Amino acid sequence: MGDKDSWNKPAQPVVCRILDANLDRAREGLRIIEEWCRFGLESAELSAECKQMRQELARWHGSELRAARDTPGDPGTELTHPGEETRMSLQHVLQANFSRVEEALRVLEEYGKLYHPDMGVACKQMRYRVYVLESNLLAYQRQQKLLRARLYLITSESENLFEIVEAALEGGVNIVQYRDKTAEDAQRIENGCKLRQLCHRYGALFIMNDRVDLAIAVDADGVHLGQQDIPFALARQLLGPHKIIGRSTTNPEEMQRAIAEGADYIGVGPVFPTPTKPNKPAAGFDYVTYAARQSPLPWFAIGGIDMSNINEVLAAGAERVAVVRAIMEAEQPTLVCQYFVSQITRFQMLRSLKSANNS
């Protein structure tokens, strides 16, 4: 196949079968991803990118390759793996199909070189496009979950950490931040990996407190930074553009700085005095009302919020709340979370009705 004319010779039947099988595999995987982008995320841009790649692959899938197909004689049709029998979550479905597409494109890149001089190059370029698509889709999903989130749990040290967090997730928590100031890093990493898996099983975001290195180690959805933590620009550089970075703020100046830095969300508080922030005076309702009027970012009222005062916080303008003790120390975390969610939902409905009546 050294001279140009040799490319016009028929490819070996086995090569055609390999190309046919992997073109099918790549196109099927892209279609599964495309359906979620279209119907789940309602993203025209991501859907169009999937469709474009499917159509480009279809142009390579000509009659010569299809004619080589021998499904009855293919020993691979009988092979299976337990991991293919079940899917634990939507995230699992997407990851499995991204892996499927990427592996198929790698096969097409190598065997395509034996079929046509341009096929290997085209499939290599597409493989990198799929990597970018995967990153963009995960980032888009995270941002959509963040926008929809209303109840944010920040953990404290507990012997029943995992049981409490799962109960809270069952009650409607949308984001979990793992905070433990005393554990060794190895233990934090072990706990963080378990909590990430637990959160993703329930479709929730998982955030690490303070430590960018630990967020990277456990593949968290992002990190939450206090005012004295690593500089924001360095955190973004280390985490990349697709992870979430939150920032604690206690006054309008810190809020405006967080917005300028490019934070994805902010904490607003402490609304009430809280032992988790003993050196910070309460910001009070004035700052909550300011955030409601001025923040273009998703924000969570935080600090001393519990079942007895959440309605005051919501009345001051909050639409999202972050909670520590009221959930972590509750006898029935699921019921407490359900109560928080019900009150947040009630205030949302009241605001919607008021807005409709004023329009």
Phi, psi and omega in degrees: 000027183283326182267160186300321184292338182296341180290345179276352180285147179300138178287157177300140180306322182294323177294318178298321178295319179297315181294318179300313182297319184279334170294318175301313184298315181293318181292321179296315180298318178297324181293321178296318178294318180300320181298322178289319178300323184282308188265327181278311182267342183054043180255108180295323183294311181291323177298317182295324179293318176298314182297319179300316180291322177299318181291323177295320177293324181299329180292336176275345189269069185273184186295327181298317181289319180295326181293337181279353184296137178219075184298316179299329183265008182270112181293341182290341181291341180268350183276140177211173181218142180307328180294338179275347184281331184228156173229122186281336184198169175300320179302320179296318178301312183293316180298318180298320182280330171296317178298319179300313181294315183295319178294317180297319180293327177294320177295315180297324179298316184282309182285336177297334178296336179273350186255317182204140185298337183264346188291316180300316180295316182298318182287328175295314179297322180292326180300319178291326175296323179292322176301315179295317178301317180299315179296316181294321181293316179297319179295318179298316179298316180300315182294322178294319177296320179297316180296326181276343187294140178233331183236123188239121178259128172251122186282157169233170182297134181200143175290337182252037187309308187290322178295318180294315181297317180295321177298321179293320178297321177296332180275353175120009176296135182258334181223139174237127174252124179272114179233122177211111187275350188244338184293151173293155182301321180299321179290322178298320180294316179298312179296319181298319179296318179294319181291323177299314179299319180296314179299314182294330177297329180261007179075021181258159176277148177238125184238139173265144179275129168071311196265108178294321181297321178287326176299319178292318184298324183260003182056046177292163176287345178172193183222151174248127184249136170275178182292337182257008183275188181308143179305142185301315183299322178291320177300317179294320179298318182286320183279332184090173187282349190261356179261159182271137173233121176256160183221133173284137175223147181237356181201169182301324181296315179293325176298311182297324177293319179297320178297315181295325180291332182104027178299149178275331175203168178225152168266138183241110181159196004288134179292317178239160174302140183214139179292343177286341175228068188294337184264004182249122175292153180296136177281334176078184184286336182300319180289325176299314179296321177299314180299320180299327182271331193245339187278123174277352182263156167301138180218152184237122172291138186213152173112097175073015182280130178215188185294336183278341185233000184299325181295327176295319180295317179293322179295333179283350176127354182290143174240351179222145178226149174245135189227143175244276191298321185298337176260312185295332181256008182284147175289326179229082184303325182297314181294322178297315179295320178298323178295313178304312182298319181295322180289320177298316179297320180298316180292326176298316180295319178297319179295320180296318179295319180295318179295320180293322180290330181277343183274000000 
